Amino acid sequence: CGVDDSGRIVMSTYPERAKTRNARRDERVSVIVLSDAWDGPWVQIDGSAEVLDVPESVEPLVEYFRNISGEHPDWDEYRAAMVKQGKSI
């Protein structure tokens, strides 16, 4: 997961995943972020979710990738892959 330009926690997923189905059913969600160390610090964030599917998810997925990994060598190819995979965010 990552943080978008508006400060919201975002994650890339698929429509058929349990977390996506659960968020559609009940927008109240929790995200737990763990440290790399076993038994290390962690934080739980409670809030509400909004699920976006293709085609609305494509540009937010571009922002998600950019915030996590930087620039992609071919954004048109990335967009096409997200549509083909049916990704949600």
PyMOL CGO cylinders between C-alpha atoms (Angstrom):
from pymol import cmd
from pymol.cgo import CYLINDER

trace = [
    CYLINDER, 0.00, 0.00, 0.00, 1.00, 3.63, -0.32, 0.3, 1, 1, 1, 1, 1, 1,
    CYLINDER, 1.00, 3.63, -0.32, -0.20, 7.18, 0.26, 0.3, 1, 1, 1, 1, 1, 1,
    CYLINDER, -0.20, 7.18, 0.26, -1.69, 9.29, -2.54, 0.3, 1, 1, 1, 1, 1, 1,
    CYLINDER, -1.69, 9.29, -2.54, -1.19, 13.02, -3.12, 0.3, 1, 1, 1, 1, 1, 1,
    CYLINDER, -1.19, 13.02, -3.12, -4.25, 13.75, -0.93, 0.3, 1, 1, 1, 1, 1, 1,
    CYLINDER, -4.25, 13.75, -0.93, -2.81, 11.79, 2.02, 0.3, 1, 1, 1, 1, 1, 1,
    CYLINDER, -2.81, 11.79, 2.02, -5.15, 8.81, 1.63, 0.3, 1, 1, 1, 1, 1, 1,
    CYLINDER, -5.15, 8.81, 1.63, -3.89, 5.27, 2.06, 0.3, 1, 1, 1, 1, 1, 1,
    CYLINDER, -3.89, 5.27, 2.06, -4.23, 3.42, -1.25, 0.3, 1, 1, 1, 1, 1, 1,
    CYLINDER, -4.23, 3.42, -1.25, -3.63, -0.14, -2.37, 0.3, 1, 1, 1, 1, 1, 1,
    CYLINDER, -3.63, -0.14, -2.37, -3.79, -1.91, -5.67, 0.3, 1, 1, 1, 1, 1, 1,
    CYLINDER, -3.79, -1.91, -5.67, -6.03, -4.97, -5.71, 0.3, 1, 1, 1, 1, 1, 1,
    CYLINDER, -6.03, -4.97, -5.71, -8.46, -7.00, -7.78, 0.3, 1, 1, 1, 1, 1, 1,
    CYLINDER, -8.46, -7.00, -7.78, -12.28, -6.79, -7.64, 0.3, 1, 1, 1, 1, 1, 1,
    CYLINDER, -12.28, -6.79, -7.64, -12.66, -10.45, -6.64, 0.3, 1, 1, 1, 1, 1, 1,
    CYLINDER, -12.66, -10.45, -6.64, -10.35, -10.30, -3.60, 0.3, 1, 1, 1, 1, 1, 1,
    CYLINDER, -10.35, -10.30, -3.60, -11.91, -10.66, -0.14, 0.3, 1, 1, 1, 1, 1, 1,
    CYLINDER, -11.91, -10.66, -0.14, -10.65, -7.25, 1.02, 0.3, 1, 1, 1, 1, 1, 1,
    CYLINDER, -10.65, -7.25, 1.02, -12.32, -5.60, -1.98, 0.3, 1, 1, 1, 1, 1, 1,
    CYLINDER, -12.32, -5.60, -1.98, -15.61, -7.45, -1.50, 0.3, 1, 1, 1, 1, 1, 1,
    CYLINDER, -15.61, -7.45, -1.50, -15.57, -6.65, 2.23, 0.3, 1, 1, 1, 1, 1, 1,
    CYLINDER, -15.57, -6.65, 2.23, -14.91, -2.93, 1.61, 0.3, 1, 1, 1, 1, 1, 1,
    CYLINDER, -14.91, -2.93, 1.61, -17.81, -2.80, -0.85, 0.3, 1, 1, 1, 1, 1, 1,
    CYLINDER, -17.81, -2.80, -0.85, -20.10, -4.46, 1.69, 0.3, 1, 1, 1, 1, 1, 1,
    CYLINDER, -20.10, -4.46, 1.69, -19.02, -2.27, 4.62, 0.3, 1, 1, 1, 1, 1, 1,
    CYLINDER, -19.02, -2.27, 4.62, -16.88, 0.81, 4.03, 0.3, 1, 1, 1, 1, 1, 1,
    CYLINDER, -16.88, 0.81, 4.03, -15.47, 0.72, 7.58, 0.3, 1, 1, 1, 1, 1, 1,
    CYLINDER, -15.47, 0.72, 7.58, -11.94, -0.66, 7.27, 0.3, 1, 1, 1, 1, 1, 1,
    CYLINDER, -11.94, -0.66, 7.27, -8.70, -1.06, 9.21, 0.3, 1, 1, 1, 1, 1, 1,
    CYLINDER, -8.70, -1.06, 9.21, -5.17, -1.21, 7.85, 0.3, 1, 1, 1, 1, 1, 1,
    CYLINDER, -5.17, -1.21, 7.85, -2.28, -2.51, 9.92, 0.3, 1, 1, 1, 1, 1, 1,
    CYLINDER, -2.28, -2.51, 9.92, 1.25, -1.47, 8.98, 0.3, 1, 1, 1, 1, 1, 1,
    CYLINDER, 1.25, -1.47, 8.98, 3.97, -3.69, 10.43, 0.3, 1, 1, 1, 1, 1, 1,
    CYLINDER, 3.97, -3.69, 10.43, 7.67, -3.01, 10.78, 0.3, 1, 1, 1, 1, 1, 1,
    CYLINDER, 7.67, -3.01, 10.78, 10.25, -5.33, 9.23, 0.3, 1, 1, 1, 1, 1, 1,
    CYLINDER, 10.25, -5.33, 9.23, 11.35, -6.53, 12.67, 0.3, 1, 1, 1, 1, 1, 1,
    CYLINDER, 11.35, -6.53, 12.67, 9.53, -9.48, 14.21, 0.3, 1, 1, 1, 1, 1, 1,
    CYLINDER, 9.53, -9.48, 14.21, 7.63, -8.18, 17.24, 0.3, 1, 1, 1, 1, 1, 1,
    CYLINDER, 7.63, -8.18, 17.24, 8.55, -4.63, 16.18, 0.3, 1, 1, 1, 1, 1, 1,
    CYLINDER, 8.55, -4.63, 16.18, 6.38, -1.53, 16.20, 0.3, 1, 1, 1, 1, 1, 1,
    CYLINDER, 6.38, -1.53, 16.20, 3.15, -1.37, 14.24, 0.3, 1, 1, 1, 1, 1, 1,
    CYLINDER, 3.15, -1.37, 14.24, 0.24, 0.98, 13.68, 0.3, 1, 1, 1, 1, 1, 1,
    CYLINDER, 0.24, 0.98, 13.68, -3.46, 0.38, 13.00, 0.3, 1, 1, 1, 1, 1, 1,
    CYLINDER, -3.46, 0.38, 13.00, -5.41, 2.94, 11.00, 0.3, 1, 1, 1, 1, 1, 1,
    CYLINDER, -5.41, 2.94, 11.00, -9.22, 2.84, 11.02, 0.3, 1, 1, 1, 1, 1, 1,
    CYLINDER, -9.22, 2.84, 11.02, -11.28, 4.66, 8.43, 0.3, 1, 1, 1, 1, 1, 1,
    CYLINDER, -11.28, 4.66, 8.43, -13.62, 4.33, 5.49, 0.3, 1, 1, 1, 1, 1, 1,
    CYLINDER, -13.62, 4.33, 5.49, -12.87, 2.85, 2.07, 0.3, 1, 1, 1, 1, 1, 1,
    CYLINDER, -12.87, 2.85, 2.07, -13.80, 3.72, -1.47, 0.3, 1, 1, 1, 1, 1, 1,
    CYLINDER, -13.80, 3.72, -1.47, -13.18, 1.12, -4.19, 0.3, 1, 1, 1, 1, 1, 1,
    CYLINDER, -13.18, 1.12, -4.19, -12.51, 2.23, -7.76, 0.3, 1, 1, 1, 1, 1, 1,
    CYLINDER, -12.51, 2.23, -7.76, -12.64, -0.22, -10.66, 0.3, 1, 1, 1, 1, 1, 1,
    CYLINDER, -12.64, -0.22, -10.66, -11.55, 0.14, -14.29, 0.3, 1, 1, 1, 1, 1, 1,
    CYLINDER, -11.55, 0.14, -14.29, -11.87, 2.60, -15.97, 0.3, 1, 1, 1, 1, 1, 1,
    CYLINDER, -11.87, 2.60, -15.97, -12.03, 4.98, -12.96, 0.3, 1, 1, 1, 1, 1, 1,
    CYLINDER, -12.03, 4.98, -12.96, -9.09, 3.21, -11.28, 0.3, 1, 1, 1, 1, 1, 1,
    CYLINDER, -9.09, 3.21, -11.28, -6.56, 3.72, -14.10, 0.3, 1, 1, 1, 1, 1, 1,
    CYLINDER, -6.56, 3.72, -14.10, -5.30, 7.25, -13.33, 0.3, 1, 1, 1, 1, 1, 1,
    CYLINDER, -5.30, 7.25, -13.33, -5.25, 6.66, -9.55, 0.3, 1, 1, 1, 1, 1, 1,
    CYLINDER, -5.25, 6.66, -9.55, -3.21, 3.49, -10.28, 0.3, 1, 1, 1, 1, 1, 1,
    CYLINDER, -3.21, 3.49, -10.28, -0.75, 5.63, -12.26, 0.3, 1, 1, 1, 1, 1, 1,
    CYLINDER, -0.75, 5.63, -12.26, -0.42, 7.96, -9.24, 0.3, 1, 1, 1, 1, 1, 1,
    CYLINDER, -0.42, 7.96, -9.24, -0.05, 4.92, -6.94, 0.3, 1, 1, 1, 1, 1, 1,
    CYLINDER, -0.05, 4.92, -6.94, 2.79, 3.49, -9.05, 0.3, 1, 1, 1, 1, 1, 1,
    CYLINDER, 2.79, 3.49, -9.05, 4.48, 6.88, -9.35, 0.3, 1, 1, 1, 1, 1, 1,
    CYLINDER, 4.48, 6.88, -9.35, 4.38, 7.46, -5.57, 0.3, 1, 1, 1, 1, 1, 1,
    CYLINDER, 4.38, 7.46, -5.57, 5.78, 4.01, -4.79, 0.3, 1, 1, 1, 1, 1, 1,
    CYLINDER, 5.78, 4.01, -4.79, 8.22, 3.35, -7.64, 0.3, 1, 1, 1, 1, 1, 1,
    CYLINDER, 8.22, 3.35, -7.64, 8.76, 6.60, -9.54, 0.3, 1, 1, 1, 1, 1, 1,
    CYLINDER, 8.76, 6.60, -9.54, 8.39, 7.02, -13.26, 0.3, 1, 1, 1, 1, 1, 1,
    CYLINDER, 8.39, 7.02, -13.26, 7.38, 4.14, -15.51, 0.3, 1, 1, 1, 1, 1, 1,
    CYLINDER, 7.38, 4.14, -15.51, 9.19, 3.85, -18.87, 0.3, 1, 1, 1, 1, 1, 1,
    CYLINDER, 9.19, 3.85, -18.87, 5.88, 3.61, -20.78, 0.3, 1, 1, 1, 1, 1, 1,
    CYLINDER, 5.88, 3.61, -20.78, 2.74, 4.93, -19.11, 0.3, 1, 1, 1, 1, 1, 1,
    CYLINDER, 2.74, 4.93, -19.11, 0.49, 3.90, -21.99, 0.3, 1, 1, 1, 1, 1, 1,
    CYLINDER, 0.49, 3.90, -21.99, 1.72, 0.32, -21.61, 0.3, 1, 1, 1, 1, 1, 1,
    CYLINDER, 1.72, 0.32, -21.61, 1.13, 0.50, -17.83, 0.3, 1, 1, 1, 1, 1, 1,
    CYLINDER, 1.13, 0.50, -17.83, -2.41, 1.84, -18.32, 0.3, 1, 1, 1, 1, 1, 1,
    CYLINDER, -2.41, 1.84, -18.32, -3.19, -0.92, -20.84, 0.3, 1, 1, 1, 1, 1, 1,
    CYLINDER, -3.19, -0.92, -20.84, -1.86, -3.56, -18.42, 0.3, 1, 1, 1, 1, 1, 1,
    CYLINDER, -1.86, -3.56, -18.42, -4.04, -2.22, -15.58, 0.3, 1, 1, 1, 1, 1, 1,
    CYLINDER, -4.04, -2.22, -15.58, -7.13, -2.36, -17.83, 0.3, 1, 1, 1, 1, 1, 1,
    CYLINDER, -7.13, -2.36, -17.83, -6.26, -5.86, -19.09, 0.3, 1, 1, 1, 1, 1, 1,
    CYLINDER, -6.26, -5.86, -19.09, -5.74, -7.09, -15.51, 0.3, 1, 1, 1, 1, 1, 1,
    CYLINDER, -5.74, -7.09, -15.51, -8.93, -5.39, -14.33, 0.3, 1, 1, 1, 1, 1, 1,
    CYLINDER, -8.93, -5.39, -14.33, -7.16, -3.76, -11.40, 0.3, 1, 1, 1, 1, 1, 1,
    CYLINDER, -7.16, -3.76, -11.40, -8.97, -1.87, -8.67, 0.3, 1, 1, 1, 1, 1, 1,
    CYLINDER, -8.97, -1.87, -8.67, -7.66, 0.65, -6.19, 0.3, 1, 1, 1, 1, 1, 1,
]
cmd.load_cgo(trace, "trace")
